[in-house]
Amino acid sequence: MNKQFSLFRHPWEATGSGDARSLQNAMGKTSLDLWNVLVRESLQNSYDARIEDSIGFAIADTELSESETSILVNEIFAELPPEGASTKLRQMPSKGRIRVLTISDYGTRGLGGPLRANIAPGENERSDFVDFIRNFGRSQSKGLEGGTYGLGKGVLFQASRIGVCLVYSQTQTPSGIDYRLIGVSGGDGDYVDNGYKYTGRNWWGVLADDAVIDPMTGTDAREMAMSVGFPVPAMGESGTSIMVVAPELFNLSEEDILIDSRIRALRDAAIRWAWPLAIDDGNGPKVKFQFSLDGVNLKDIHPLDEPLVRHFAQSYVDWLQYKKDPGTFFSPFVKIYPVRSLKPVKRLGSLVMRVSMEAHGDAKELQNHVALLRKPRMVVKYLPVTAPPSEHAAHSVFIADDLVDPDFASSEPVTHDDWIVQTNSKRGTANFVRIALKRISDIFKDLHTADPAATAAVMSTGATKIAAELGGLVGQFSGTGAASTETSPSQGSIPTGRSGGSRRATARLTAPPKLTMIRDRPHVEFRFHVNGGQKDTAMQLTASPQIVTDGGSIDTDFSTEDPLNLPEFVGWRRQGEAEILTSSKVIFATPTEEIFTAIFTQPLNVAVKVAALVEEVNS
């Protein structure tokens, strides 16, 4: 058998075929960009191929050396078809070096099974190699796993400017580890050459005696893979690496300004869609991610520290703890709702709602969204929901129950990025996807239906409360949200001395109270607009807390209260300044037009209101 790489161009069969571009078109339309789809599809395939409960997953953006580039271009892809994007391969190297994007998994079973698509797999044998390398589409026998080498693999060819990938796999066989290396292209349309039609699909490998291309196998394949820079698994281990040759530019059109734009976009995609798999549940993360640029690793992914998803990740951690111990006490910021169908009675999943207070560095893009999850615990999509009836944001997670996972899986398009209600409908059966999505929507809408008994303590304008009886929601605020309190002469307002009227210094509450976290403790901020006053007069502004009782009255006598339930004054902050002034009063000269924020600690289950006083500084 000839061990040199040869090209095989796929001819149209006499009985009909499909061109290579159909593989990409079959993915359908998606709102996601190339890099998000690439990470989702490749990771799903890798995780589906896991041997144990966890895998390693790495993407490397690398410029090959001159010798590696020469072997790739002049030995493996020495032959090129007469038409198609792959004919531009030799134009891709710059100064003798070509850039590649290599996607690798470890702790996976590799691409095993028969080498030919017309050979049936043996008992307990899978057909992963032919499903990924040769076949178009996916057999129904593969089930409803996330990837399973179906139509979504077309994104790999889209990610290459020339539609070419080189695939290396180590897979376990009864006789030991088998090594396989083959080149594939799938980004071209069909064409005619010498009166014969070709589909545009091409393979590069070892030409067999029957004129069919097979992968290079054995240690020759491993040595050839290493010679072009593949990060191969250890000799006795299995796994797969896919080298996207000449990857698309980050913005798909112009030269990239920053060389790291592409790999950072891929890392960001993993954070956005795969953060549940990166959470350490006590046994380590399900996926150990690694992203690198020319041999330098990017920062590891820790979902609880990532601004975009950290609140979602914490909601998921709360759910994991709830599964272990349903009696776990959670803070009033967290509420766990069972989501059920009534006809028939069936648990569809759990909704974890976490109302977050704004912290420095938090991303706002996904506020008031629900991350929809099913097996293998990747985010299907972020569902926008009605915001809580306060200025605080909810970051929620819905986890579909494993028993109804097939219902949710069957509702997904090829790209697995949505739950489409219509595709889950079967006459005479309950549509669990429709029911679950409606239940989720209703839960958030119901937050706006106030219960007078439950909200009696916040009926005074300007009051805040963190209350467990409000379903874990923070900072309920009734009224217009912009009511003001204005000082009267008896409260220290200063007349201007002008005839026919007076100009007083006033302090007006300009917005609802804002709950925030300072040193991991809830605080509340009251924003006052201070203006007016007599010329060249020194004034001072003070603020004192008040407690709103269950009946809605104001309590200023704290002598009988538990000190732990009392708000404490922290300080003032001037607009535009980060520093908190710890003095009980802030001094300013009039006339003035300024914004001052009073900051207090916010006890649980206590509604807090504030009274502001403007008065002249005593000489």
Secondary structure, 3 states (H helix, E strand, C coil): CCCCEEEEEEECCCCCCCCCHHHHHCCCCCCCCHHHHHHHHHHHHHHHCECCCCEEEEEEEEECCHHHHHHHHHHHCCCCCCCCHHHHHHHCCECCECEEEEEEEECECCCCCCCCCCCCCCCCCCCHHHHHHCCCCCCHHHCCCCCCCCHHHHHHHHCECCCEEEEEEEEEECCEEEEEEEEEECCCCCEEECCEEEEEEEEEEEECCCCCEECEEHHHHHHHHHHCCCCCCCCCCCEEEEEEECECCCCCCCCCCCCCHHHHHHHHHHHHHHHHHHCCCCCCCCEEEEEEECCEECCCCCHHHCCCCHHHHHHHHHHHHHHHCCCCCCCCCEEEEEEEEECCEEEEEEEEEEEECECCCCCCCCCCEEEEEECCCEEEEEEECCCCCCCCEEEEEEEECHHHHHHHHHCCCCCCCCCCCHHHCCCCCCCHHHHHHHHHHHHHHHCCCCCCCCCHHHCCCCCECECHHHCCCECCCCCCCCCCCCCCHHHCCCCCCCCCCCCCCEEEECCCCEEEEECCEEEEEEEEEEEEEEEEEEEEEEEEEEEECCCCCEECCCCCCCHHHCCCEEEEEECCCCCCECCCEEEEEEEEEEEEEEEEECCECCEEEEEEEEEECCC
